[in-house]
Amino acid sequence: MSLTSNIYNPKGISQTSIDLLKDIYKSAGSYDTDNMQKLAGSKEAKEVLRNESSIDVDRITVCHFYKHSHPYFPHTDFHTNEKENIVIPLEVVNGPNPYLVIFDQWFDGDGRTWTFRENLNFEFNKSLKGRPCDFSIHEKTEEDLPSNLYKYLSHHPRNYWYGLTGYAYEFKVGSYIKFDSKKIHATSRLFCESKLGLTIRYRA
């Protein structure tokens, strides 16, 4: 199966659009899930994105803001026709930029969240208690996570990430990160107070 290749554009989104998107988020309410505050993206947010030549607004099926201060679990985002993810960093508060780790491994089914030893429930990306390698993921290895990746994911024991490989992309304001919705991905360890981003998903 052919997956969308990762694309990291360090200067993909203008500061003007970032400021407008932050204003939209801060002027509206938010809702909580475990570990994260989310806000559905509005038509207003999509209109802002029309000013960005790198974003195909007409392909967007999902658009939401998210803010959190703790690392998020490994998960996938695929649902029906949602083929590609784009993460747009908007703000990093009081600390160095975190990273988004995108693994080479992927899950062929609707979105899932691997919660390791925790009992958690999610409305979307249903939770699976355990490690990704304990389930039917594609292209897993029979080795520990490489050291160059574990330095970003040391908030959990190394064996939790067994069988995974991948890349870490800086969550840098002004950039965007594009990847296949079936790929497992996770937030790095955070040394900042919080991070705010916008996630959009393209239809196939």
C-alpha positions in Angstrom: 0.0 0.0 0.0 1.3 3.5 -0.9 1.3 6.0 1.9 1.7 9.8 1.7 5.3 10.8 2.3 6.1 13.1 5.2 6.6 16.8 4.2 8.1 19.3 6.6 8.0 22.9 5.4 9.8 25.2 8.0 8.3 28.4 6.4 5.0 27.1 5.1 2.6 29.4 6.9 2.7 33.2 7.1 2.8 35.1 10.4 -0.3 37.0 9.3 -2.3 33.8 9.1 -0.9 32.5 12.3 -2.0 35.6 14.2 -5.5 35.5 12.7 -5.8 31.8 13.6 -4.7 32.4 17.1 -7.3 35.2 17.4 -10.0 32.8 16.3 -9.0 30.2 18.9 -8.7 32.7 21.8 -12.1 34.4 21.0 -14.0 31.1 21.2 -14.7 28.4 23.8 -12.8 25.1 23.9 -13.6 21.6 25.1 -11.5 19.1 27.0 -10.6 15.6 26.2 -8.1 13.6 28.3 -4.8 15.5 28.0 -6.0 18.1 25.5 -8.2 21.2 24.9 -9.8 21.2 21.4 -11.9 23.6 19.4 -13.5 22.8 16.1 -12.2 24.9 13.3 -14.7 27.3 11.9 -15.4 28.5 8.4 -13.5 31.6 9.4 -10.4 29.5 10.0 -10.7 28.0 6.5 -11.0 31.4 5.0 -7.7 32.4 6.6 -6.1 29.3 5.2 -7.2 30.3 1.6 -4.5 32.9 1.8 -1.9 30.1 2.0 -0.9 28.6 -1.4 0.4 25.4 0.3 -3.1 24.6 1.8 -5.8 23.1 -0.4 -8.9 24.3 1.5 -11.3 22.5 -0.8 -9.9 19.2 0.3 -10.3 19.8 4.1 -12.7 17.4 5.8 -11.6 18.1 9.4 -10.2 21.2 11.0 -9.6 21.7 14.7 -7.4 23.6 17.1 -5.7 21.8 20.0 -3.8 23.0 23.0 -2.0 20.8 25.6 0.8 20.9 28.2 1.5 17.2 28.4 2.7 14.8 25.7 0.0 13.0 23.8 -0.2 9.3 23.3 0.8 7.5 20.0 -2.2 7.5 17.7 -3.5 7.5 14.1 -6.2 9.7 12.6 -7.6 7.9 9.6 -11.4 7.8 9.2 -13.1 6.8 6.0 -11.9 9.3 3.4 -9.4 11.2 5.6 -6.2 10.5 3.9 -3.6 13.1 4.9 -2.9 15.2 8.1 -1.4 18.7 8.2 -0.2 20.0 11.5 0.2 23.8 11.8 2.0 25.0 14.9 0.6 28.3 16.2 2.2 28.9 19.6 4.7 27.5 22.0 4.6 29.1 25.5 7.5 29.6 27.9 10.0 27.0 26.7 11.8 25.4 23.7 9.8 24.0 20.8 8.6 20.5 21.2 8.6 17.9 18.4 6.1 15.8 16.5 7.3 12.3 16.1 5.9 10.5 13.0 6.7 6.8 12.9 7.2 4.7 9.8 4.7 2.2 11.2 1.0 2.5 10.4 -2.3 1.0 11.3 -4.8 0.0 8.5 -8.1 0.9 10.1 -10.0 3.8 11.7 -8.0 6.0 14.1 -6.7 4.5 17.3 -4.9 5.7 20.4 -2.5 3.5 22.3 -2.7 4.3 26.0 0.0 2.0 27.3 -1.2 1.0 30.8 -3.8 3.7 31.3 -7.6 3.1 31.0 -8.9 5.9 28.9 -11.8 6.4 26.5 -11.9 8.6 23.5 -14.8 9.5 21.3 -12.7 9.4 18.2 -9.5 7.5 17.6 -10.7 4.8 20.0 -8.3 3.8 22.8 -6.3 0.5 22.8 -4.7 -0.3 26.1 -1.1 -1.4 25.3 1.8 -0.6 23.0 1.5 -0.1 19.3 3.7 -3.2 18.8 1.2 -5.3 20.7 -1.3 -4.9 17.9 -1.5 -5.4 14.1 0.6 -2.5 12.9 2.5 -2.6 9.6 6.3 -2.4 9.2 7.1 -2.9 12.9 10.6 -4.0 13.6 11.9 -6.5 16.2 14.1 -3.9 17.8 14.1 -1.2 20.4 13.3 2.4 19.4 16.5 4.0 18.1 18.3 6.2 20.6 18.1 9.3 18.3 14.3 9.1 18.6 14.0 8.0 22.3 15.6 11.3 23.4 12.3 12.9 22.3 10.1 10.2 23.9 11.8 9.5 27.2 8.7 10.5 29.2 7.7 6.8 28.8 9.9 3.7 29.2 11.8 2.8 26.1 10.1 -0.6 25.8 6.8 1.2 25.3 8.0 2.3 21.9 9.4 -1.2 20.9 9.2 -2.0 17.2 9.0 1.7 16.0 11.2 3.8 13.9 10.6 7.3 12.4 11.4 11.0 12.4 11.0 13.9 14.8 9.9 17.2 13.3 10.2 20.5 15.2 6.9 22.0 16.2 8.0 25.5 15.0 5.6 28.4 14.5 5.4 29.2 10.8 6.0 25.6 9.7 3.7 22.9 8.7 4.0 19.1 8.8 2.1 16.9 6.4 1.9 13.1 6.6 -0.4 10.1 6.0 -3.3 9.8 8.5 -2.7 6.1 8.9 0.8 6.7 10.3 1.3 6.4 14.0 2.5 9.7 15.6 3.0 11.1 19.0 4.1 14.3 20.8 7.6 14.5 22.2 8.4 15.2 25.8 7.5 18.9 26.5 9.8 21.4 28.2 7.4 24.3 27.4 4.3 25.4 29.3 2.0 24.6 26.5 1.6 24.3 22.7 -1.2 25.4 20.4 -1.7 24.0 16.9 -4.2 23.6 14.1 -4.8 20.2 12.6 -6.5 19.7 9.2 -7.2 16.5 7.3 -7.6 16.1 3.6 -10.0 13.8 1.9 -8.5 11.1 -0.3 
